[in-house]
Structures are given as C-alpha cells and as structure tokens.
Amino acid sequence: MADARTEILGRIRRSLTDRPVAPPVPRDYDATRPVDDLAALFAERVADYRATVSRVTAKKLPAAIEAALRARDAGSLVVPADLPASWCVSGFDWQIDDPPLPVEALDEVHGVLTGCAVAIAETGTIVLDAGPTQGRRALTLVPDYHLCVVRAKQIVGTVPEALAELDPVRPLTFISGPSATSDIELNRVEGVHGPRNLEVLLVT
C-alpha cells in the first residue's frame, strides 16, 4: 500500500496531466496609434510626472548638460564606461563605473548621467536595458538625481511598440518620472525606489 506522500504526489501529477489546455489569448488589439508629434507628446507626459524636460539640438547637448548640472549644483556624477566623452563636460567630477563602484560611492555622488534604450510618448516612460550609454541598473537607482539623454529617434508611440524593440531577457527598467510611492493614507513619498529628481534632455 502506498504511503501518504506517494499518494499526494500521484494526485498532483494526475491533476497536471489532466488539466485542460488554456485557449489562446487574442492579441488583435491596436499596437500603434496616430500621433502628430511624438517628441512633443513625450515631453508633455514626462513633465506631468514632475520631471524636468528640456529640448535641445545635438550640437548644443554638451552645453545643455553643463547648464543642467550647474543649475542643480551637481558637482560629482557617475557615468557608464561607454558614455560619449563629449557628454562629460569639464568642471565636474566624473566617476566612471569601471570597475563597478560600491553602493556607498554611488550614494555619495550628486547624480548620474545616462542615455536610454527607448522612450514611450503615450506614457512618458523611459526604458533602460543596461545597453550602450546606460550602464548597470544600480547606477540609476541609487543616486538621488538622474539626468537622462533621450534622442527623438528613440521615441515610440505606445507600450507595444516599445516592447517590440526590447529584448525581454535583458534587465529592463521602466522609468515614469521621479521615483514615488504612496502609503495607505495616500501620502506621496519620493525617492523610495530610485532617484527623487529626474531631468530629461530631449535631443531633437
């Protein structure tokens, strides 16, 4: 006679093999929507999240980076190792994350400067995937200030469009404004899961 353990495991196996096959999920929803100006919509939605957005040209990007950092009095910045050299303007303490800096060092700098993988106009979301100009996830979660460069060609209209461009096996971080959460009494608390201050330089 089988013991209780064998009987229970047998029932589990039978329930798994006898379960009905789930019907396919229809995915015929709209993946795109017509938008006249993706960059304008993205800037509007990002600003709705209490983030700062500035539109600049590629030629003036270094000057815009310098102006943003001086306005915030951010003297020390951590950056990914592959960040364009022209972005690291003079007059600031640039700390390159190579080899990876300890969390204590990331917590002491004034901010972080990165690029992004893709941006979503409809939701005002920036997506990082630890690819070029982005660095590892900790870089954008520990410092209190994140200055992110978003190129107009990286902006898509909807979430499905963004997902189609992303690799699901990469470490994806979706950023919709500065980090914020609310407790049971709906009191807003910023900086719990990431930087309290997000600034976007939109290169058009």
Contacts in CASP RR format, 6 or more apart in sequence:
PFRMAT RR
TARGET T0000
AUTHOR 0000-0000-0000
METHOD contacts of the structure
MODEL  1
MADARTEILGRIRRSLTDRPVAPPVPRDYDATRPVDDLAALFAERVADYR
ATVSRVTAKKLPAAIEAALRARDAGSLVVPADLPASWCVSGFDWQIDDPP
LPVEALDEVHGVLTGCAVAIAETGTIVLDAGPTQGRRALTLVPDYHLCVV
RAKQIVGTVPEALAELDPVRPLTFISGPSATSDIELNRVEGVHGPRNLEV
LLVT
29 160 0 8 1.000
31 158 0 8 1.000
31 160 0 8 1.000
31 161 0 8 1.000
31 164 0 8 1.000
32 157 0 8 1.000
32 158 0 8 1.000
32 160 0 8 1.000
32 161 0 8 1.000
33 122 0 8 1.000
33 157 0 8 1.000
33 158 0 8 1.000
35 41 0 8 1.000
35 121 0 8 1.000
35 122 0 8 1.000
35 157 0 8 1.000
38 121 0 8 1.000
38 152 0 8 1.000
38 155 0 8 1.000
38 156 0 8 1.000
38 157 0 8 1.000
39 55 0 8 1.000
39 121 0 8 1.000
39 152 0 8 1.000
39 155 0 8 1.000
39 202 0 8 1.000
39 204 0 8 1.000
41 121 0 8 1.000
41 122 0 8 1.000
41 157 0 8 1.000
42 119 0 8 1.000
42 120 0 8 1.000
42 121 0 8 1.000
42 124 0 8 1.000
42 150 0 8 1.000
42 155 0 8 1.000
42 202 0 8 1.000
43 53 0 8 1.000
43 55 0 8 1.000
43 200 0 8 1.000
43 202 0 8 1.000
45 121 0 8 1.000
45 122 0 8 1.000
45 123 0 8 1.000
45 124 0 8 1.000
46 53 0 8 1.000
46 124 0 8 1.000
46 126 0 8 1.000
46 177 0 8 1.000
46 198 0 8 1.000
46 200 0 8 1.000
47 53 0 8 1.000
48 124 0 8 1.000
49 124 0 8 1.000
49 176 0 8 1.000
49 177 0 8 1.000
49 178 0 8 1.000
49 198 0 8 1.000
50 177 0 8 1.000
50 178 0 8 1.000
51 177 0 8 1.000
51 178 0 8 1.000
51 198 0 8 1.000
51 199 0 8 1.000
51 200 0 8 1.000
52 68 0 8 1.000
52 197 0 8 1.000
52 198 0 8 1.000
52 199 0 8 1.000
52 200 0 8 1.000
53 199 0 8 1.000
53 200 0 8 1.000
53 202 0 8 1.000
54 64 0 8 1.000
54 68 0 8 1.000
54 199 0 8 1.000
54 200 0 8 1.000
54 201 0 8 1.000
54 202 0 8 1.000
55 202 0 8 1.000
55 204 0 8 1.000
56 64 0 8 1.000
56 201 0 8 1.000
56 202 0 8 1.000
56 203 0 8 1.000
56 204 0 8 1.000
57 203 0 8 1.000
57 204 0 8 1.000
58 203 0 8 1.000
61 86 0 8 1.000
61 87 0 8 1.000
61 149 0 8 1.000
61 201 0 8 1.000
61 203 0 8 1.000
62 86 0 8 1.000
62 87 0 8 1.000
62 89 0 8 1.000
63 89 0 8 1.000
64 201 0 8 1.000
65 87 0 8 1.000
65 89 0 8 1.000
65 113 0 8 1.000
65 147 0 8 1.000
65 149 0 8 1.000
65 201 0 8 1.000
66 89 0 8 1.000
68 147 0 8 1.000
68 199 0 8 1.000
68 201 0 8 1.000
69 75 0 8 1.000
69 77 0 8 1.000
69 89 0 8 1.000
69 92 0 8 1.000
69 147 0 8 1.000
72 110 0 8 1.000
72 145 0 8 1.000
72 197 0 8 1.000
72 199 0 8 1.000
73 110 0 8 1.000
74 92 0 8 1.000
74 110 0 8 1.000
74 111 0 8 1.000
74 145 0 8 1.000
74 147 0 8 1.000
75 91 0 8 1.000
75 92 0 8 1.000
75 93 0 8 1.000
75 110 0 8 1.000
76 92 0 8 1.000
76 93 0 8 1.000
76 95 0 8 1.000
76 108 0 8 1.000
76 109 0 8 1.000
76 110 0 8 1.000
76 111 0 8 1.000
77 92 0 8 1.000
77 93 0 8 1.000
77 94 0 8 1.000
77 95 0 8 1.000
77 109 0 8 1.000
77 110 0 8 1.000
77 111 0 8 1.000
77 112 0 8 1.000
77 113 0 8 1.000
77 147 0 8 1.000
78 95 0 8 1.000
78 96 0 8 1.000
78 97 0 8 1.000
78 101 0 8 1.000
78 105 0 8 1.000
78 106 0 8 1.000
78 109 0 8 1.000
78 111 0 8 1.000
78 112 0 8 1.000
78 113 0 8 1.000
78 139 0 8 1.000
78 143 0 8 1.000
79 87 0 8 1.000
79 88 0 8 1.000
79 94 0 8 1.000
79 95 0 8 1.000
79 96 0 8 1.000
79 97 0 8 1.000
79 112 0 8 1.000
79 113 0 8 1.000
79 114 0 8 1.000
80 96 0 8 1.000
80 97 0 8 1.000
80 114 0 8 1.000
80 133 0 8 1.000
80 134 0 8 1.000
80 135 0 8 1.000
80 136 0 8 1.000
80 139 0 8 1.000
81 96 0 8 1.000
81 97 0 8 1.000
81 98 0 8 1.000
81 135 0 8 1.000
82 132 0 8 1.000
82 133 0 8 1.000
82 135 0 8 1.000
83 113 0 8 1.000
83 114 0 8 1.000
83 115 0 8 1.000
83 133 0 8 1.000
84 133 0 8 1.000
87 113 0 8 1.000
87 149 0 8 1.000
88 94 0 8 1.000
88 113 0 8 1.000
95 101 0 8 1.000
95 105 0 8 1.000
95 109 0 8 1.000
97 135 0 8 1.000
97 136 0 8 1.000
97 139 0 8 1.000
100 136 0 8 1.000
100 138 0 8 1.000
103 138 0 8 1.000
103 142 0 8 1.000
106 112 0 8 1.000
106 138 0 8 1.000
106 139 0 8 1.000
106 142 0 8 1.000
106 143 0 8 1.000
107 142 0 8 1.000
107 143 0 8 1.000
109 143 0 8 1.000
110 143 0 8 1.000
110 144 0 8 1.000
110 145 0 8 1.000
111 143 0 8 1.000
111 144 0 8 1.000
111 145 0 8 1.000
111 146 0 8 1.000
111 147 0 8 1.000
111 195 0 8 1.000
112 139 0 8 1.000
112 140 0 8 1.000
112 143 0 8 1.000
112 145 0 8 1.000
112 146 0 8 1.000
112 147 0 8 1.000
112 195 0 8 1.000
113 147 0 8 1.000
113 148 0 8 1.000
113 149 0 8 1.000
114 128 0 8 1.000
114 133 0 8 1.000
114 134 0 8 1.000
114 135 0 8 1.000
114 139 0 8 1.000
114 140 0 8 1.000
114 146 0 8 1.000
114 147 0 8 1.000
114 148 0 8 1.000
114 149 0 8 1.000
115 128 0 8 1.000
115 133 0 8 1.000
115 134 0 8 1.000
115 148 0 8 1.000
115 149 0 8 1.000
115 150 0 8 1.000
116 126 0 8 1.000
116 127 0 8 1.000
116 128 0 8 1.000
116 133 0 8 1.000
116 134 0 8 1.000
116 148 0 8 1.000
116 149 0 8 1.000
116 150 0 8 1.000
116 154 0 8 1.000
117 127 0 8 1.000
117 128 0 8 1.000
117 129 0 8 1.000
117 131 0 8 1.000
117 134 0 8 1.000
117 154 0 8 1.000
117 165 0 8 1.000
117 166 0 8 1.000
118 127 0 8 1.000
118 154 0 8 1.000
118 155 0 8 1.000
118 156 0 8 1.000
118 162 0 8 1.000
118 165 0 8 1.000
118 166 0 8 1.000
119 125 0 8 1.000
119 126 0 8 1.000
119 127 0 8 1.000
119 150 0 8 1.000
119 154 0 8 1.000
119 155 0 8 1.000
119 156 0 8 1.000
119 162 0 8 1.000
120 126 0 8 1.000
120 127 0 8 1.000
120 155 0 8 1.000
120 156 0 8 1.000
120 157 0 8 1.000
120 158 0 8 1.000
120 159 0 8 1.000
120 161 0 8 1.000
120 162 0 8 1.000
121 155 0 8 1.000
121 156 0 8 1.000
121 157 0 8 1.000
121 158 0 8 1.000
122 157 0 8 1.000
122 158 0 8 1.000
122 159 0 8 1.000
123 159 0 8 1.000
123 176 0 8 1.000
124 176 0 8 1.000
124 177 0 8 1.000
125 159 0 8 1.000
125 162 0 8 1.000
125 174 0 8 1.000
125 175 0 8 1.000
125 176 0 8 1.000
126 148 0 8 1.000
126 150 0 8 1.000
126 174 0 8 1.000
126 175 0 8 1.000
126 176 0 8 1.000
126 177 0 8 1.000
126 200 0 8 1.000
127 162 0 8 1.000
127 166 0 8 1.000
127 172 0 8 1.000
127 173 0 8 1.000
127 174 0 8 1.000
127 175 0 8 1.000
128 134 0 8 1.000
128 135 0 8 1.000
128 137 0 8 1.000
128 140 0 8 1.000
128 172 0 8 1.000
128 173 0 8 1.000
128 175 0 8 1.000
129 166 0 8 1.000
129 167 0 8 1.000
129 170 0 8 1.000
129 171 0 8 1.000
129 172 0 8 1.000
129 173 0 8 1.000
130 136 0 8 1.000
130 137 0 8 1.000
130 170 0 8 1.000
130 171 0 8 1.000
131 170 0 8 1.000
133 149 0 8 1.000
134 140 0 8 1.000
136 171 0 8 1.000
137 171 0 8 1.000
137 173 0 8 1.000
140 146 0 8 1.000
140 173 0 8 1.000
140 175 0 8 1.000
140 194 0 8 1.000
140 195 0 8 1.000
141 173 0 8 1.000
141 193 0 8 1.000
141 194 0 8 1.000
141 195 0 8 1.000
142 194 0 8 1.000
143 195 0 8 1.000
144 191 0 8 1.000
144 195 0 8 1.000
144 196 0 8 1.000
144 197 0 8 1.000
145 195 0 8 1.000
145 196 0 8 1.000
145 197 0 8 1.000
145 198 0 8 1.000
145 199 0 8 1.000
146 175 0 8 1.000
146 195 0 8 1.000
146 197 0 8 1.000
146 198 0 8 1.000
146 199 0 8 1.000
147 199 0 8 1.000
147 201 0 8 1.000
148 175 0 8 1.000
148 198 0 8 1.000
148 199 0 8 1.000
148 200 0 8 1.000
148 201 0 8 1.000
149 200 0 8 1.000
149 201 0 8 1.000
149 203 0 8 1.000
150 200 0 8 1.000
150 201 0 8 1.000
150 202 0 8 1.000
150 203 0 8 1.000
151 203 0 8 1.000
152 202 0 8 1.000
152 203 0 8 1.000
152 204 0 8 1.000
156 162 0 8 1.000
156 165 0 8 1.000
166 172 0 8 1.000
175 198 0 8 1.000
177 198 0 8 1.000
178 190 0 8 1.000
178 191 0 8 1.000
178 194 0 8 1.000
178 195 0 8 1.000
178 196 0 8 1.000
178 197 0 8 1.000
178 198 0 8 1.000
179 190 0 8 1.000
179 191 0 8 1.000
179 192 0 8 1.000
179 193 0 8 1.000
179 194 0 8 1.000
179 195 0 8 1.000
179 196 0 8 1.000
180 188 0 8 1.000
180 189 0 8 1.000
180 190 0 8 1.000
180 191 0 8 1.000
180 192 0 8 1.000
181 188 0 8 1.000
181 189 0 8 1.000
181 192 0 8 1.000
181 193 0 8 1.000
182 188 0 8 1.000
182 189 0 8 1.000
183 189 0 8 1.000
190 196 0 8 1.000
END
